[in-house]
Amino acid sequence: MLALPVAALGCAVVAEPQASAAGTTCWKELPTGSNLPVTKCMTEEDWQRQKDSVEAAGDAIHRAVPNKSRASGI
């Protein structure tokens, strides 16, 4: 009989995420269409790699779009 209250209590406890190594950053995000937060963690190296990737994609988009001011003769 004692196991039932302990099991119910165990489901209600939510542990806070802990960084496994120095330089790891964790945050909570709400996925689209959900009210349940999801914890995500990323190292500083992963953060910089993702930032560089986003900047490279943005640069590629800007290079692919022609400059209309030069094409119109302005």
KOLGU-4560 file (N, C-alpha, C; in nm, 3 decimals, padded with zeros to 5 digits):
<recs>
<n_xx: 00.081 n_yy: -00.119 n_zz: 00.000 ca_xx: 00.000 ca_yy: 00.000 ca_zz: 00.000 c_xx: 00.085 c_yy: 00.125 c_zz: 00.000 mol: A seq: 1 type: MET>
<n_xx: 00.203 n_yy: 00.121 n_zz: 00.051 ca_xx: 00.289 ca_yy: 00.237 ca_zz: 00.058 c_xx: 00.349 c_yy: 00.270 c_zz: -00.078 mol: A seq: 2 type: LEU>
<n_xx: 00.361 n_yy: 00.173 n_zz: -00.165 ca_xx: 00.422 ca_yy: 00.196 ca_zz: -00.296 c_xx: 00.337 c_yy: 00.284 c_zz: -00.385 mol: A seq: 3 type: ALA>
<n_xx: 00.205 n_yy: 00.279 n_zz: -00.372 ca_xx: 00.117 ca_yy: 00.360 ca_zz: -00.456 c_xx: 00.136 c_yy: 00.510 c_zz: -00.433 mol: A seq: 4 type: LEU>
<n_xx: 00.136 n_yy: 00.561 n_zz: -00.308 ca_xx: 00.158 ca_yy: 00.705 ca_zz: -00.290 c_xx: 00.298 c_yy: 00.748 c_zz: -00.333 mol: A seq: 5 type: PRO>
<n_xx: 00.396 n_yy: 00.665 n_zz: -00.313 ca_xx: 00.533 ca_yy: 00.699 ca_zz: -00.354 c_xx: 00.541 c_yy: 00.704 c_zz: -00.506 mol: A seq: 6 type: VAL>
<n_xx: 00.478 n_yy: 00.612 n_zz: -00.575 ca_xx: 00.478 ca_yy: 00.611 ca_zz: -00.722 c_xx: 00.407 c_yy: 00.734 c_zz: -00.776 mol: A seq: 7 type: ALA>
<n_xx: 00.294 n_yy: 00.772 n_zz: -00.715 ca_xx: 00.221 ca_yy: 00.890 ca_zz: -00.761 c_xx: 00.302 c_yy: 01.016 c_zz: -00.736 mol: A seq: 8 type: ALA>
<n_xx: 00.373 n_yy: 01.023 n_zz: -00.624 ca_xx: 00.456 ca_yy: 01.138 ca_zz: -00.594 c_xx: 00.573 c_yy: 01.147 c_zz: -00.691 mol: A seq: 9 type: LEU>
<n_xx: 00.628 n_yy: 01.034 n_zz: -00.728 ca_xx: 00.742 ca_yy: 01.032 ca_zz: -00.820 c_xx: 00.706 c_yy: 01.087 c_zz: -00.957 mol: A seq: 10 type: GLY>
<n_xx: 00.583 n_yy: 01.072 n_zz: -01.000 ca_xx: 00.541 ca_yy: 01.124 ca_zz: -01.130 c_xx: 00.526 c_yy: 01.275 c_zz: -01.129 mol: A seq: 11 type: CYS>
<n_xx: 00.499 n_yy: 01.333 n_zz: -01.013 ca_xx: 00.476 ca_yy: 01.476 ca_zz: -01.005 c_xx: 00.606 c_yy: 01.555 c_zz: -00.993 mol: A seq: 12 type: ALA>
<n_xx: 00.714 n_yy: 01.491 n_zz: -00.957 ca_xx: 00.841 ca_yy: 01.561 ca_zz: -00.938 c_xx: 00.911 c_yy: 01.577 c_zz: -01.073 mol: A seq: 13 type: VAL>
<n_xx: 00.950 n_yy: 01.700 n_zz: -01.102 ca_xx: 01.022 ca_yy: 01.728 ca_zz: -01.226 c_xx: 01.161 c_yy: 01.775 c_zz: -01.189 mol: A seq: 14 type: VAL>
<n_xx: 01.262 n_yy: 01.703 n_zz: -01.232 ca_xx: 01.400 ca_yy: 01.739 ca_zz: -01.200 c_xx: 01.448 c_yy: 01.848 c_zz: -01.294 mol: A seq: 15 type: ALA>
<n_xx: 01.521 n_yy: 01.943 n_zz: -01.240 ca_xx: 01.580 ca_yy: 02.049 ca_zz: -01.321 c_xx: 01.699 c_yy: 01.991 c_zz: -01.399 mol: A seq: 16 type: GLU>
<n_xx: 01.715 n_yy: 02.032 n_zz: -01.523 ca_xx: 01.829 ca_yy: 01.981 ca_zz: -01.600 c_xx: 01.960 c_yy: 02.035 c_zz: -01.544 mol: A seq: 17 type: PRO>
<n_xx: 02.061 n_yy: 01.954 n_zz: -01.549 ca_xx: 02.192 ca_yy: 01.995 ca_zz: -01.500 c_xx: 02.291 c_yy: 01.988 c_zz: -01.614 mol: A seq: 18 type: GLN>
<n_xx: 02.380 n_yy: 02.082 n_zz: -01.617 ca_xx: 02.483 ca_yy: 02.082 ca_zz: -01.720 c_xx: 02.581 c_yy: 01.969 c_zz: -01.690 mol: A seq: 19 type: ALA>
<n_xx: 02.612 n_yy: 01.891 n_zz: -01.793 ca_xx: 02.703 ca_yy: 01.778 ca_zz: -01.773 c_xx: 02.848 c_yy: 01.822 c_zz: -01.783 mol: A seq: 20 type: SER>
<n_xx: 02.874 n_yy: 01.934 n_zz: -01.847 ca_xx: 03.012 ca_yy: 01.982 ca_zz: -01.862 c_xx: 03.012 c_yy: 02.134 c_zz: -01.862 mol: A seq: 21 type: ALA>
<n_xx: 03.126 n_yy: 02.190 n_zz: -01.833 ca_xx: 03.138 ca_yy: 02.336 ca_zz: -01.836 c_xx: 03.122 c_yy: 02.384 c_zz: -01.979 mol: A seq: 22 type: ALA>
<n_xx: 03.057 n_yy: 02.497 n_zz: -01.997 ca_xx: 03.036 ca_yy: 02.550 ca_zz: -02.131 c_xx: 02.908 c_yy: 02.503 c_zz: -02.196 mol: A seq: 23 type: GLY>
<n_xx: 02.824 n_yy: 02.430 n_zz: -02.123 ca_xx: 02.696 ca_yy: 02.384 ca_zz: -02.176 c_xx: 02.587 c_yy: 02.481 c_zz: -02.130 mol: A seq: 24 type: THR>
<n_xx: 02.504 n_yy: 02.525 n_zz: -02.223 ca_xx: 02.394 ca_yy: 02.615 ca_zz: -02.192 c_xx: 02.263 c_yy: 02.542 c_zz: -02.217 mol: A seq: 25 type: THR>
<n_xx: 02.172 n_yy: 02.551 n_zz: -02.121 ca_xx: 02.041 ca_yy: 02.488 ca_zz: -02.133 c_xx: 01.932 c_yy: 02.593 c_zz: -02.126 mol: A seq: 26 type: CYS>
<n_xx: 01.824 n_yy: 02.571 n_zz: -02.200 ca_xx: 01.709 ca_yy: 02.661 ca_zz: -02.199 c_xx: 01.585 c_yy: 02.581 c_zz: -02.228 mol: A seq: 27 type: TRP>
<n_xx: 01.470 n_yy: 02.643 n_zz: -02.204 ca_xx: 01.342 ca_yy: 02.577 ca_zz: -02.230 c_xx: 01.274 c_yy: 02.645 c_zz: -02.348 mol: A seq: 28 type: LYS>
<n_xx: 01.219 n_yy: 02.565 n_zz: -02.436 ca_xx: 01.147 ca_yy: 02.614 ca_zz: -02.553 c_xx: 01.007 c_yy: 02.555 c_zz: -02.554 mol: A seq: 29 type: GLU>
<n_xx: 00.913 n_yy: 02.631 n_zz: -02.608 ca_xx: 00.778 ca_yy: 02.581 ca_zz: -02.630 c_xx: 00.767 c_yy: 02.544 c_zz: -02.778 mol: A seq: 30 type: LEU>
<n_xx: 00.759 n_yy: 02.416 n_zz: -02.810 ca_xx: 00.743 ca_yy: 02.376 ca_zz: -02.949 c_xx: 00.612 c_yy: 02.432 c_zz: -03.007 mol: A seq: 31 type: PRO>
<n_xx: 00.610 n_yy: 02.456 n_zz: -03.135 ca_xx: 00.490 ca_yy: 02.506 ca_zz: -03.201 c_xx: 00.375 c_yy: 02.408 c_zz: -03.180 mol: A seq: 32 type: THR>
<n_xx: 00.262 n_yy: 02.462 n_zz: -03.133 ca_xx: 00.143 ca_yy: 02.379 ca_zz: -03.112 c_xx: 00.141 c_yy: 02.306 c_zz: -02.980 mol: A seq: 33 type: GLY>
<n_xx: 00.232 n_yy: 02.340 n_zz: -02.888 ca_xx: 00.237 ca_yy: 02.272 ca_zz: -02.760 c_xx: 00.254 c_yy: 02.373 c_zz: -02.648 mol: A seq: 34 type: SER>
<n_xx: 00.200 n_yy: 02.340 n_zz: -02.532 ca_xx: 00.221 ca_yy: 02.422 ca_zz: -02.413 c_xx: 00.320 c_yy: 02.356 c_zz: -02.317 mol: A seq: 35 type: ASN>
<n_xx: 00.376 n_yy: 02.244 n_zz: -02.358 ca_xx: 00.471 ca_yy: 02.173 ca_zz: -02.274 c_xx: 00.613 c_yy: 02.213 c_zz: -02.312 mol: A seq: 36 type: LEU>
<n_xx: 00.687 n_yy: 02.275 n_zz: -02.220 ca_xx: 00.823 ca_yy: 02.318 ca_zz: -02.254 c_xx: 00.916 c_yy: 02.199 c_zz: -02.271 mol: A seq: 37 type: PRO>
<n_xx: 01.012 n_yy: 02.216 n_zz: -02.361 ca_xx: 01.113 ca_yy: 02.114 ca_zz: -02.387 c_xx: 01.248 c_yy: 02.176 c_zz: -02.353 mol: A seq: 38 type: VAL>
<n_xx: 01.328 n_yy: 02.106 n_zz: -02.274 ca_xx: 01.459 ca_yy: 02.155 ca_zz: -02.237 c_xx: 01.560 c_yy: 02.115 c_zz: -02.344 mol: A seq: 39 type: THR>
<n_xx: 01.635 n_yy: 02.213 n_zz: -02.390 ca_xx: 01.739 ca_yy: 02.188 ca_zz: -02.489 c_xx: 01.872 c_yy: 02.238 c_zz: -02.434 mol: A seq: 40 type: LYS>
<n_xx: 01.977 n_yy: 02.165 n_zz: -02.462 ca_xx: 02.111 ca_yy: 02.201 ca_zz: -02.417 c_xx: 02.206 c_yy: 02.200 c_zz: -02.536 mol: A seq: 41 type: CYS>
<n_xx: 02.303 n_yy: 02.291 n_zz: -02.531 ca_xx: 02.399 ca_yy: 02.302 ca_zz: -02.641 c_xx: 02.532 c_yy: 02.350 c_zz: -02.584 mol: A seq: 42 type: MET>
<n_xx: 02.641 n_yy: 02.295 n_zz: -02.633 ca_xx: 02.773 ca_yy: 02.341 ca_zz: -02.592 c_xx: 02.806 c_yy: 02.470 c_zz: -02.666 mol: A seq: 43 type: THR>
<n_xx: 02.905 n_yy: 02.541 n_zz: -02.619 ca_xx: 02.947 ca_yy: 02.665 ca_zz: -02.684 c_xx: 02.995 c_yy: 02.638 c_zz: -02.827 mol: A seq: 44 type: GLU>
<n_xx: 03.062 n_yy: 02.525 n_zz: -02.849 ca_xx: 03.108 ca_yy: 02.489 ca_zz: -02.983 c_xx: 02.990 c_yy: 02.466 c_zz: -03.077 mol: A seq: 45 type: GLU>
<n_xx: 02.888 n_yy: 02.393 n_zz: -03.029 ca_xx: 02.769 ca_yy: 02.368 ca_zz: -03.111 c_xx: 02.697 c_yy: 02.500 c_zz: -03.140 mol: A seq: 46 type: ASP>
<n_xx: 02.692 n_yy: 02.589 n_zz: -03.040 ca_xx: 02.626 ca_yy: 02.719 ca_zz: -03.056 c_xx: 02.695 c_yy: 02.800 c_zz: -03.166 mol: A seq: 47 type: TRP>
<n_xx: 02.829 n_yy: 02.804 n_zz: -03.163 ca_xx: 02.905 ca_yy: 02.879 ca_zz: -03.263 c_xx: 02.891 c_yy: 02.815 c_zz: -03.401 mol: A seq: 48 type: GLN>
<n_xx: 02.892 n_yy: 02.682 n_zz: -03.407 ca_xx: 02.877 ca_yy: 02.611 ca_zz: -03.534 c_xx: 02.741 c_yy: 02.642 c_zz: -03.597 mol: A seq: 49 type: ARG>
<n_xx: 02.636 n_yy: 02.643 n_zz: -03.515 ca_xx: 02.501 ca_yy: 02.673 ca_zz: -03.566 c_xx: 02.493 c_yy: 02.819 c_zz: -03.611 mol: A seq: 50 type: GLN>
<n_xx: 02.554 n_yy: 02.910 n_zz: -03.537 ca_xx: 02.554 ca_yy: 03.052 ca_zz: -03.574 c_xx: 02.624 c_yy: 03.071 c_zz: -03.708 mol: A seq: 51 type: LYS>
<n_xx: 02.739 n_yy: 03.006 n_zz: -03.727 ca_xx: 02.812 ca_yy: 03.016 ca_zz: -03.853 c_xx: 02.731 c_yy: 02.959 c_zz: -03.969 mol: A seq: 52 type: ASP>
<n_xx: 02.660 n_yy: 02.850 n_zz: -03.944 ca_xx: 02.578 ca_yy: 02.787 ca_zz: -04.047 c_xx: 02.464 c_yy: 02.879 c_zz: -04.090 mol: A seq: 53 type: SER>
<n_xx: 02.399 n_yy: 02.944 n_zz: -03.993 ca_xx: 02.289 ca_yy: 03.035 ca_zz: -04.023 c_xx: 02.341 c_yy: 03.156 c_zz: -04.101 mol: A seq: 54 type: VAL>
<n_xx: 02.456 n_yy: 03.210 n_zz: -04.062 ca_xx: 02.514 ca_yy: 03.324 ca_zz: -04.134 c_xx: 02.551 c_yy: 03.286 c_zz: -04.277 mol: A seq: 55 type: GLU>
<n_xx: 02.606 n_yy: 03.166 n_zz: -04.296 ca_xx: 02.642 ca_yy: 03.120 ca_zz: -04.431 c_xx: 02.518 c_yy: 03.104 c_zz: -04.517 mol: A seq: 56 type: ALA>
<n_xx: 02.409 n_yy: 03.052 n_zz: -04.460 ca_xx: 02.285 ca_yy: 03.037 ca_zz: -04.536 c_xx: 02.230 c_yy: 03.173 c_zz: -04.574 mol: A seq: 57 type: ALA>
<n_xx: 02.235 n_yy: 03.269 n_zz: -04.482 ca_xx: 02.188 ca_yy: 03.404 ca_zz: -04.512 c_xx: 02.271 c_yy: 03.469 c_zz: -04.621 mol: A seq: 58 type: GLY>
<n_xx: 02.403 n_yy: 03.451 n_zz: -04.617 ca_xx: 02.491 ca_yy: 03.506 ca_zz: -04.720 c_xx: 02.459 c_yy: 03.444 c_zz: -04.856 mol: A seq: 59 type: ASP>
<n_xx: 02.433 n_yy: 03.314 n_zz: -04.859 ca_xx: 02.401 ca_yy: 03.246 ca_zz: -04.984 c_xx: 02.270 c_yy: 03.299 c_zz: -05.042 mol: A seq: 60 type: ALA>
<n_xx: 02.173 n_yy: 03.328 n_zz: -04.958 ca_xx: 02.046 ca_yy: 03.382 ca_zz: -05.005 c_xx: 02.066 c_yy: 03.522 c_zz: -05.062 mol: A seq: 61 type: ILE>
<n_xx: 02.144 n_yy: 03.604 n_zz: -04.994 ca_xx: 02.168 ca_yy: 03.740 ca_zz: -05.043 c_xx: 02.245 c_yy: 03.741 c_zz: -05.174 mol: A seq: 62 type: HIS>
<n_xx: 02.336 n_yy: 03.646 n_zz: -05.193 ca_xx: 02.411 ca_yy: 03.638 ca_zz: -05.320 c_xx: 02.322 c_yy: 03.590 c_zz: -05.433 mol: A seq: 63 type: ARG>
<n_xx: 02.221 n_yy: 03.508 n_zz: -05.402 ca_xx: 02.135 ca_yy: 03.451 ca_zz: -05.506 c_xx: 02.032 c_yy: 03.551 c_zz: -05.557 mol: A seq: 64 type: ALA>
<n_xx: 01.996 n_yy: 03.651 n_zz: -05.477 ca_xx: 01.895 ca_yy: 03.750 ca_zz: -05.516 c_xx: 01.965 c_yy: 03.863 c_zz: -05.591 mol: A seq: 65 type: VAL>
<n_xx: 01.924 n_yy: 03.891 n_zz: -05.715 ca_xx: 01.989 ca_yy: 03.998 ca_zz: -05.791 c_xx: 01.958 c_yy: 04.135 c_zz: -05.729 mol: A seq: 66 type: PRO>
<n_xx: 02.051 n_yy: 04.225 n_zz: -05.742 ca_xx: 02.033 ca_yy: 04.361 ca_zz: -05.691 c_xx: 01.951 c_yy: 04.438 c_zz: -05.791 mol: A seq: 67 type: ASN>
<n_xx: 01.828 n_yy: 04.470 n_zz: -05.758 ca_xx: 01.736 ca_yy: 04.536 ca_zz: -05.851 c_xx: 01.777 c_yy: 04.679 c_zz: -05.882 mol: A seq: 68 type: LYS>
<n_xx: 01.847 n_yy: 04.746 n_zz: -05.790 ca_xx: 01.885 ca_yy: 04.885 ca_zz: -05.816 c_xx: 01.987 c_yy: 04.892 c_zz: -05.929 mol: A seq: 69 type: SER>
<n_xx: 02.077 n_yy: 04.795 n_zz: -05.942 ca_xx: 02.173 ca_yy: 04.796 ca_zz: -06.053 c_xx: 02.106 c_yy: 04.753 c_zz: -06.184 mol: A seq: 70 type: ARG>
<n_xx: 02.010 n_yy: 04.664 n_zz: -06.174 ca_xx: 01.944 ca_yy: 04.614 ca_zz: -06.295 c_xx: 01.853 c_yy: 04.721 c_zz: -06.357 mol: A seq: 71 type: ALA>
<n_xx: 01.798 n_yy: 04.807 n_zz: -06.276 ca_xx: 01.706 ca_yy: 04.908 ca_zz: -06.329 c_xx: 01.778 c_yy: 05.033 c_zz: -06.376 mol: A seq: 72 type: SER>
<n_xx: 01.909 n_yy: 05.042 n_zz: -06.349 ca_xx: 01.986 ca_yy: 05.157 ca_zz: -06.395 c_xx: 01.979 c_yy: 05.276 c_zz: -06.304 mol: A seq: 73 type: GLY>
<n_xx: 01.939 n_yy: 05.258 n_zz: -06.181 ca_xx: 01.929 ca_yy: 05.368 ca_zz: -06.085 c_xx: 02.064 c_yy: 05.399 c_zz: -06.027 mol: A seq: 74 type: ILE>
</recs>
